[in-house]
Amino acid sequence: MLERRGLDAAQVRERRSAELTNAVSHESSRSIWAIFRSNVFTLFNAVLGSALVLVLLVGDPRDALFGFIVLANAAIGVVQEYRAKRTLDRLAVLHAPKALVRRDGADHEVAVADVLYDDVLLLRTGDQIPADAIVFSAESLEVDESLLTGESDPVIKEAGDTALSGSAVVAGHGAARVHRVGPDSYASALTAEARRFSLVNSEIRNSINRIILYIAWALIPIIALVVNGQMYANGGWAESIASGRWRTAVVSAVASIVAMIPEGLVLLTSISFGMAAVKLARRQVLVQELPAVEGLARVDMVCLDKTGTLTQGRMELAGTTMFDPVPGWERVLAWCAAHPNANATAAALATDFTRTPSVEPDHVVPFSSARKFSAATFSADPSGASAGEPHGTWVLGAPDVVLAGGAGGTFAKDALAASHEAAGQGLRALVLAHRPASAPQDGDFDLSGPAPVALLVFREQVRPDAAATLAYFREQGVELKIISGDNPRTVAAVARDVGFEFSGDGYDARALPAELDAMAEVLECQSVLGRVTPEQKKSIVLALQARGHVVAMTGDGVNDALALKHADIGIAMGSGAAATKAVSRLVLLDGQFSHLPSVVAEGRRVIANVERVANLFLSKTAYAVIISITIGILLWRYPFLPRQLSIVSSLTIGIPAFFLALLPNARRYQPGFLRRALMFSVPAGAIMAACIMAVYSFARALPDPALTPVQATTSAQTATTLTVLLVALWVLGALARPFDFWRALLVAALVAGLALVMIVPFARNFFALDIPAGPLLAVTMGVTATGCLAVELLYRFLKKRGAVSERE
């Protein structure tokens, strides 16, 4: 009764109240709160945020300029990831917006989310199945489960079989009763693990986090040392607390903390990733996590799913061999292609055979995978006026079935030989045969008599940009693996179509060892694998990673979700399952493979430029740590105010780094980002620290007797600020090489900016600067020149050793 009439109104209300609906959250794996938390509650923000609060409570607000960097860094990360989330959430899990169900004996179209447990689904060609269901009636029903299993061949469904959510009806029709809905469905269960969020492995982010972690641990003793030194420099603990000069000590301690943390490097990295993400979004590449831009540039192994990734999921006619032409054969093929229930292979004929007005067949035997053929009978025109019209009985199907009756003589033997050859190449062959008379009947159709007219060879339609893109990766030294759930021969044929050179007919993954080390040994020799299960795809990724590879995985089906999640970079096709897109780092929204080289280029630009400017930031961190320790031991007053360090950071690091990070740079990725950065920045920082301490020591030892203590302090701070500005500008000039017009203009503009700060009275007053005079000015210039020379020698030495490199 239920199967005939479907659910009644009372049953519908009962299941809705019990929440037995097909509603599933289609949001990406990260909530808004998770995005906010990961970008705001970081160690970097915690340290600088605490310092900001201290300055605002006890110091001058002008010394809190560094707070803007904290806010900007968090805002950029939140906004970019939220934009990616919104784009992703607009992509539906199921392509079909409606499902046809039978309720109370009538057929209704309902939203996919409104399908209920025990609903009767009516399945038609072209429908996507919205929930797991048990088939109870079927007429030549065939289902494409490639999104779930990776196999492109349709699966025949009969009464009692399970139809899985996410699969599509490609032939016939039927009805099924829903038995699993929402999160209990097969597709949801398969992607449950894949939906758990995990960060992309980013060398830049990891290196910066490691630096901040080291600094955070070092800050504990250094801050204690600096605070103690500043309290003694202001008269001792008791005197400082009694007089209120402890506030000055706190501000000086904050200045040392701000100087030690490369806050701008975190901000600049976020900006670089964000700008790259915006640029790629214009090219229909969705970046779901900012460091993924860098990740693809580090990849040395790409695993490619076949169906829907290298191919478009459609068949195309690869060739036609004529044997004994019969008038009207083209119109027969055009009719087959235009039939409402045409399967994917027959529909592929539409491109080559355009239907013209023709007589409809009198009798039809529909195609089914069990029968392996279809047949149609056309009556001859009694007037004989249309000599090109089809007549007689036409059969289209598998050559070994259609020609089994022995008719056709030599032509039949040739057709069978050609079909076997095509099968050996992973292609699909159909024969069009004809006999002059007799009408086909449903059921046991008599195949005796038809002679071959044409042999049609089909192949999966390869994406037009796949071959060029894979050639690009090979030129860049990236290894490629094609892994698919399809037949190994079919996978091998597609691999050859996209330019793969290998021997054999592909490797059958059913023989693949389960143990990762043994699997990795096989993968060293095999690059084209078929019959790969979803779990094996994940294991292949893990095995390659265990061998030290940075692995990217491309795919479009739910069966690819686990592998995409565990890969270093998961790349989903825009036409694929939304669950797959949810766990991927990159989504090719228009499915164009040709976008991947531009992603690699953006990643290389980001890595190379961030590495270059990291030298600027880490040099500041190095001299700040050295100065803080030295000042703390000597119990001297800190030689800078926070606002003075802000102008140093802006003119010598922040502003130039922003422009340098956006310039083109095609240098290939080289591992060892942190090691190379430290090889330059630590010695350069030590040089700057030595210059600062030399000038500051002279200012303390020989103060100008004409100046008051406050003026003497300001003069000393100005001298140290001027010293670090000039030496740091030389560091910038070295790292900006080779100079072109824009780079030279940038450095000249920064030097002019320094001059304006020192000349304009408002700027001098704001930053508490007073140009030194007499011996202090002479010592400042002499020490600065010595420091610039030392930096130049260091740069040239490291360049010869390859520790620093100019842009390509």
Protein Blocks (a to p, Z undefined) as FASTA:
>chain_A
ZZmnopafklmmmmmmnopafbdcfbdfbdfklmmmmmmmcfklmmmmmmmmmmmmmmcf
klmmmmmmmmmmmmmmmmmmmmmmmmmmmpcfblblbdcddeehiacdddfklpcehiac
dddehiacfbdcddfbdehiacdfklmnopabdcdddehiacdehiacfedcdddddfbe
cjlmmklmmmmmmmpccddddfklmmmmmmmmmmmmmmmmmmmmmmmmmmmmnopjklmm
mnopmmmmmmmmmmmmmmmpcfklmmmmmmmmmmmmmmmmmnopacfbfklmmmmmmpcb
dcddfehplpgoiacdfbdcdfbdcehklmmmmmmmmpmklcfklmmmmmmmccdddddd
fbdcdddfklopacddddddfklmammbcedjdddddfklmmmnopaijmmmmmmmmmmm
mmmnopacddddddfehcddehjadfehiacfbdcdddddddfklmmmmmmmmmnopacd
dddfbdfklmmmmmmmnopacedjbjafklpcfblklmmmmmmmpcbdghiafklmmmmm
mmmmmnopacddddfbfklmmmmmmpmbdcddfklcfklmmmpmbdcfkopaklmmmmmm
mmmmmmmmmmmmmmmmmmmmmmmmmmmmmmmmnopacfbdfklmmmmmmmmmmmmmmmmm
mpccfbdcdehklmmmmmmmmmmmmmmmmmmmmmmmmmmmmccfkbcfklmmmmmmmmmm
mmmmmmmmmmmmmmmpccdfklmmmmmmmmmmmmmmmmmmmlmmmnopacdehjllmmmm
mmmmmmmmmmmmmmmmmmmnopaccdZZ
